[in-house]
Amino acid sequence: MRTITAAIPGGTIKAIPAKAHAHRALMAAALADSASHIRFHRSSRDIDATIDSLCGLGATIERTEDGVRVHPITTPASPGQVRPHESGTTLRLLLPVAAALCRTTEVDAKGRLPQRPLEPLLGQMKAHGVTFSKDAPPFTMTGLLSGGTFSMAGNISSQFFSGLLLAAPLLGETTVISEGPLQSRDYVRLTIRVLQDFGVTVNVTGDTFHIPEGSHYHGVKDYAIEGDWSNGAIWLVATALTGQTFTVTGLTADSVQADRRSATIIEKAGTTLTYTDGGLTATGKATLPLNVDLEQCPDLLPILSILACGIEGRSRFYNGARLRLKESDRLAAMAEMITSLGGSVHIDGDTLYVDGTGRLTGGRAHCYNDHRLVMAGTLAALISDTPVTLSDSEAITKSYPQFFDDWQALGGNSYEL
């Protein structure tokens, strides 16, 4: 549990490594034909879960001063071990990869992860030669995954598509098809970029993805992970809430990360963003209510809904159905947080409405062991009349272990209870 006061941070900070990029690059490196050096200056509990799981499948991964050196899997483990802890990305991406490598794989899961959906991925894997001891982890997978054509609904999780694409070079000619519009499409674009960076050919026609026979991963001697737009957006929102200037370095303007959309959203709200050689600088308080389609960027909802509290008028966040399937039901959890801190909010179906007044009263909020709620609650303190106390604040280690250290170093104030 942690309390945050209204002390306003500001200054310059380097964006932490993009977790989504790191997961995919580590997996590609572990499947390559030679060793790779993956550069990232900070890790997290989720990235560590992917490293641990890849070692459980037969890779050797050594920590270096600026990242890790990945020695690829030459002899798959028997049985393989996938240990995602609470990382949904690790689990969903590695299920097809592990099944393509190991005849038997033991799969563990912690927290809310066993309740998060795995269909239709499991159904497609079953149709391609894999059996499961039960339909929710922990379970045992048996049988090698075969190639061919995989076809799934695109409105559950893009991670199912990314997992199959990552496994595809091990399977021979493979086609992955989205039935209906593919949500969170940018995460699949990121997967394809990583596959191509490691030498794999991917042919894309609409929402159909084809990996030809003979396409293989090749090691990369020096591979840098992008700065993370999801977490970099925290500092941009801090400026939008308070007017205090922030510069965030390491964010790539042409990134395919879904949450780069945060820049456009914040600019439309009235904050000025300027790219220079020194990074992305945010200036000026936001004044215009938000109208945000969450279909391609659901992870932005927690911090943007707090920004909406700091702007007078009604903001709307729509197409948020998949937020109910995250580490918490984020639609309900954010409505509860905003209400408990003195704000006005209501949910209509999968749409969240925030009636902002520019201020919150502060108080206590429950974070449901969800790292993004911890970030949102911390930002809420900046516009609160009294300090904000957050339960489950240690959940921040899932994606950003040094968050509160950075908050303090930049002039914010928080303390553990």
N, C-alpha and C positions, 0 to 999 in steps of 0.2 A: 504494500500500500504506500502511496506517495502523495504528497501535497505540493501543489504548484501555486505560486503567487502570480500577481499581475505584472511582475518585473518584465520589461520588454526586451527581448534579445535583438541583435542586429549585427551586421558586419559581413565577413566573407567566410564561406565554408565550402569544402570540397564534397561533392555528392558521393555518397557511399556507392560501392559497386552494385550494378543492377542484378538483383537476385535471379530474375527470369533469364537473363543472358548467361549468368554463371552456371545455373543448372544445366542448360543445354550445351554449353561449351565443355563442361566437365564430362558430360556423357559422350559427346562426340570424340573427345580426346581419349577416353577409355576404350573406345571401339576402333581406334585408328590403327595404322600399320607401323607407327613409330611413336616415340615419346613426344609430348607437347609440354610447353611451359605456358601456363595460364596465369596472367597477371591480374591481381586484384588486391587492394591495400587493406581491406577489411573483410571479415567473414561474418556469418550469422548462424543461428541455430539451424535454419533451413538449409543453408549451403553445406554446413557440416553434416547434415543428415544425408545429403546426396553423396558427399565424399565417402562417408561411412558405408553407404549402400553399394557404391561402386567397388569399394574394397571387398565388400561381402560377395561380390560377383566375380572377383578375381583380379581386379586392377591393383596396382601399387601406386599410392599417391603420397608424395613427399612435400612437406611444407618448405617454402623458401622465404626469403626476406620480403619478397613482393608478390607472393601468391603460392602456387603449387606446381610441382612437376609431376605429370601424369604418365606412368608407364602402363601401356594398354593391356587389356586382357588377352593373354595368349592361350591360357588353359582355363576355361570357365570353372568356377567353384562347383563342388558337388557335395551337398546341395548348395545352391546360391542363397544368399541372405539379403533381403531388402529390408532396411530399417529406417523408415521415413520419419519416425517420431510423430510430429504433428504436421509435417509438410505434405500438403495435398499435391503440390507439383512434383515432388520426389516420387510419391506413390504412383501417380497416374502416368508420368512419363516413363518410369522404369518398369512397370508391369509388362508391357510388350517387349521391351529390351531384354529383361531377365528371361522371359519365356522364349525369346529367340536364341539365347545363349545356353541356358541350363535346363536339363531335363526335369529337374526338381528344384523349386525355389520356396523357401520359407519366407513369408511376408508378415511383418509386424505392423502395428499402428497404435497411436496413443491419442488421448484427448477425444475430441469430437470427430476425428478422422474416420473411425469405423462407421459413422452415421452418414458421411458424405457420399453422394451417389457415384457408383462405378458402372452403371448401365448407361448406354448400350455397349461400352467397351468390353465388358466381360462376355456379353453375348457374342460379339464378333470374334473374340479370342477363342471361345468355345467352338465356334464354327470352323476355326482354323487350327484345331488340334490340341487345345489346352483344356485341362480339367481343373476344377477348384474344389477344395475340400468343403468350402461353404462360400456364400456370396458376399461376405463382408470380412475384412481383415480383423484379426489375424487369421490367415489361411495358408494352405500349401497349394502351390501350382505344380501341375505335373504335365509333361508332354512338351515337345518343341513346337513353337509357333511356325506355321507355314505361310508362305506368301500368297499372292493372288489379289483379289479385290475385296476391300473392306468398305462397307457403306453404313453410315450412321446419321442420325438426326444431328443437326448442327447447333441446336439451341440448348444443350445441356452443359457441355464443357469443351472448349477448344483444346484442352489438355489431352483429351482422348485422341484427337487427330495428331497432335505433336508427338505423343508417345509412339503411335504407329509409324509416323514418318521417321522418327529416330531409329526405330527397329528395322525399317524397310531395307537399308543396305545390307543387312544380314540375311534377308529372306529371298533375294533374287527379285525379279520383276514384281512390283507391287503398285497397286492403285488404291488411293484412299479418297472416298467420295462423301461429300456432305449432302444429306437429304434436306433440302430447304436451306435458308440463309444460315451462314456460319457466323455465330456470335463470337466476340473477342477475336476477330479475324487477325488482328495485329500480332497476337501471340503466335499464331501459326506462321505469319510472315517472318517473325523473329526466328522461329525454328528453321524455316527454309533458309534464311540468311546464314545461320550457323552451319547447317548441312553444306551449303555451298562454300563457306569459308574453309571447311575441312575436306573439300574435294568431291562432294557428292552432287550428282546431277539430279535436279528436280524440275520436272515439267509441270507447269500450272496452266489449267484451262478453267477459268471461273472458280468454282469450289471443288474441282477435281484435281488431285495431286498424283503424279506418276513418277516413280523412281525406276529407271530402266535396269535391265539385267546388266551386271558387271560394274555397277556403281559402288565405290568403296570409300571409306574414310581414310584420309591421309593426315599424319601428324603435322602440327604447326609449331615451329620452333619458338615463336614468341607471339602470344595471342592476348590482347588486352580486353578486359571487360569494361563496357560502357558505364558511365555514371547512371544512377538509378533515378528515373523521372518520378516514380511513385513516391519515394522518400524525399527527393529534392523538392517536390511540390510543397512539403511542409513549410519550408522556409519562405517560399513565394506567398503562401497563404498567410504566414505571419506578417509579411509586409502589407498584404491586402487588408488584414484586420486592423493594423495599427498605424500604417504609414511609415514605419521604420524601414530604412533601406537595407536590403540584403543582396549580396552577390553570391551566386552558387556556381562553382567551377565544375567542369567535368560533364555537363549535360550537353549531349549532341543534338544540334538543331534538326538534323535529318534522320534522327533515330526512328526505328519502326516500333519502339515501345508504345503500347497503347496509351499510357498515362502522360505522354508528351502533350496530349490534348489539354492538360491542366493549364498550359501556358495560354492557349486561346481563350479558355473559359475565364481565367483571371483577368486577362486583358479586356475582355468584353465587360467585365464588372467595373472597370475603371482604373485598374492598376497598370502602370507602364512597365513593360519589359524590354530591355535593351541588351542585345548580344554584342560583346566586345571580345578582344583577345583575353581579357581578364575573366570572362565568364558571362553568365546571364544575370543582369542586375534588375531588381524589382524596386520600383519607387511609387509612392502614392497609395493612399487608402482606397479601397473599392467602395463604390457608392451605388451601383446598379444591381438589382436583384438578379438571381441566376435562373436559367432555364436549361437544364442539362439532361441530355439523353445518355443514360448509363449503359446502354447495350454494349458498347465497345470499351467502356472504361469504368466498370462497376467499383473497382477498388478506390476510386476517388471520392465516393459518396461520404465517408465519415468526415474527412477534413473539410470538404466543400460544404457540407451541411452546417458545420460550425461557422464557416465564413458567411453563410446565409444569415446566421443569427446576428452577425455584426453589421448587416446591411439592412436599412429600413425598407420594409415592403415584403411581399410574398415571393419566395423562390420555389421553383418546382424541379424535382428530380424524378424522371420517369424511365420506364423499362428497367426496373430494378429487381425483377423476379429472381435472378440468380444470386442476389445478395442474401437471400434466405438460406443459401447452401454453403456459406463461407464458414470461417472459424466460429462465428455466431450468426444468428439471423440479424444481419446488419441493419436491415430496415427497422425492425422492431427495436433492436438495441440502441440505435441512434435516436429514435423517437423517445425512448425511455431516458437516455442521457440528457438530451436537450430539455425535456420536461423537468427532470430532477434538478437541473441547473437554472431553472427559471425561465426557459424559453417556451415558445408556442409552436407546436408542430402537430401534424396529423397525417395518417396514412390512408390512402384510397386505393385499394388493390395493390398494385406494385409501384405506386407513385407516392413520393414523400413530399409534403408541402411544409415549408418553414416560413412562419410569419415573423420576420426579423424586426427588432426594435433598436438594434445597435449595441445592446448590452445584455448580459446575463447576470443573475444574482450570485452564482457560485454555489458551493456546497459539495455534496458527495455524489459520485457516479460509479456505477458498476460497469466494468470493462469486459466481463464474460470471457476472460483469458484470451482476448483478441487484441493483437498488437496494433491494429489500425484504430481501434477504439481508444487505446492509450494515447496515441498521437493526437486524435481528435480532442480528447479531454484535456490534454496539455495545452493545445491551442485555445480551448475555451477559457482557460484561466486569464488569457490576455485581455478579454473583454468582460471579465466578471468582477462584481463589486467586492466579493470576498474570495478567499482562496478556494481552489478546487482540489478535492481529495479523491483519488482514483484507486479502486480495488484492482487487484490482478495486474498492477503496473509492471511486474516482472515479465509479462507476456511480450514486452517490447523486444526481448532478446531473440524472438523468432526471426525478426528481419533487421533490427537495428540496435545491437547490444549497447553501443556507445551513445545512444540518443540523449540520455539525460546528462552525460558528461559534456556533450557538445552544447546542449541547452545552457548549462551553467557557464561554459567557457565563452559563450556569445552574449552573456549578460542576463539570461533568464535565471529564475530562482525556483528550485524544487528541493524537497527533502523527504527522506524515507521516514515512515512512522514505525 
